[in-house]
Amino acid sequence: MAVTVTPFDAQPATAGDADAVTRLLLLTARGDEAAFRQLYDQVAGAVYGLVKRIVRNPAQSEEVAQEVLVEVWRLATRFDPERGTGKTWILTLAHRRAVDRVRSSQAATDRDTRYGVANHEPDHDQVSDEAQVRIEQRQVRRALGELTEVQRTAVELAYYKGFTHQQVAQTLDIPLGTAKTRLRDGLIHLRDAMGVTS
Amino acid sequence: MNNQTFNDDTDIHLLVAAYALDAVDDVERARFERHLPTCESCRNELAEMAATVARIGAADESAPPAGMRDAVMASVVKTPQALPRTHMTDFAEAKRPNRAVRWLTVAAVALAIGSVGAVGYGYQQHQQVESITAQSALVTSVLMAPDAQLRQMPMGDATSTIVMSPSEGAAVMVASNVPALPADQVYELWTLTADGDARPAGIWTPGTSGSAAVPIEGDLATTAAVAVTVEPAGGSAKPTSKPIASVSMA
């Protein structure tokens, strides 16, 4: 993610996978439906997987993931490549919506009954590169494993369960300020451990 | 609404990680998103933290259900894209209300602004309302709350209304026809205690159309009145001029 601002036009033509997402998102912002279709194929697995990890119920996860992807189309016009990659922008949106869903638990219960029969067979045409995913998972798990117990638990409660920092503080029985600091220290450590430079 | 967080203005920078992890409530989110445009170090730190959080999320990649692609494409064909935004961060996108919710919001805002007839919203008003509702999920949730209470707050030639929801524990100010200020001045909201003690409740400037929809920060339970003053850019800790508007919340 560009801390020093790089104009999109100045990026090298040999864009990697993440930059392909950014490029497709910028085309989508111009109303290019074909580009959005390609973008879907690049990110739908990541969006669905992230949402399912947090929301858990497959039918609800599908519903939220679907909403997120339509939001990506709708809000692509607001994506600013100077603030970060397309993938970060999309996954930020996905996490926000997943957490929103977990927090409105009553609404979730209602939806359970309404969407209980939704089809959630995996689509084998869109199975992403399993090996790549496993490497990512190992890296994240290892990085999380290097945190102190309080840091790790705080980050996990916030990220995977949608806890606010106040709920984190309450659950871990630590002062509010400490919870904020643990989340921050935890993320800084993860950033360094995973070599997040962009 | 959380007093402890609210009154602790010194450590808003510490919220970066919590914000990147979505570990904030709607009020804190609105507050941090107002802080972001003014703080380069928070913007830089957020960029790195958001990238880190996205990496955690990317590790859970999983094959999406069959049929989801077609469903998304079918929606996309019917969904207009948002107009590009010029003054807010891309992380600040408000929750998009569904159609029914949007129309209720139109009604609530129209009622609050008091400038739109009860029937037949013009395109322009609709656009205006859309841009207002996009400002913050908090504003939307307060305007939408079944127990929302409206209080008119006369402000010169401007029309302003305080909308408060006890169930949401939050209040917002909605205003229109607000005169623009010189670049070195801002409007500042205050919550007044029963003793007359003024507490800063947020600084704001009207949009180009002269409208504003601003969350009111602070503990509503101990708020006897809301007031607005004109302050130097950046706001003041205590009012430095006479209120241009005030209304009792009792």
Interface residues (C-beta under 8 A of the other chain):
Chain A: M1 A2 V3 A29 G31 E33 F36 R37 Y40 D41 A44 G45 A46 V47 Y48 G49 L50 K52 R53 P58 E62 A65 Q66 L69 V70 E71 W73 R74 L75 A76 T77 R78 F79 D80 R83 G84 T85 K87 T88 W89 L91 T92 L93 A94 H95 R96 V99 D100 A118 N119 H120 E121 P122 D123 H124 Q126 V127 S128 V133 E136 Q137 Q139 V140 R141 L144 V155 A158 Y159 G162 F163 T164 H165 Q166 V168 L176 G177 A179 K180 T181 L183 R184 G186 L187 I188 L190 R191 M194 V196 S198
Chain B: N2 Q4 T5 D11 L14 L15 V16 A17 A18 A20 L21 D22 A23 V24 D25 E28 R43 N44 A47 E48 M49 A50 A51 T52 V53 A54 R55 I56 G57 A58 A59 D60 E61 S62 A63 P64 P65 A66 G67 M68 R69 A71 V72 M73 S75 V76 V77 T79 P80 Q81 A82 L83 P84 R85 T89 D90 F91 E93 K95 R96
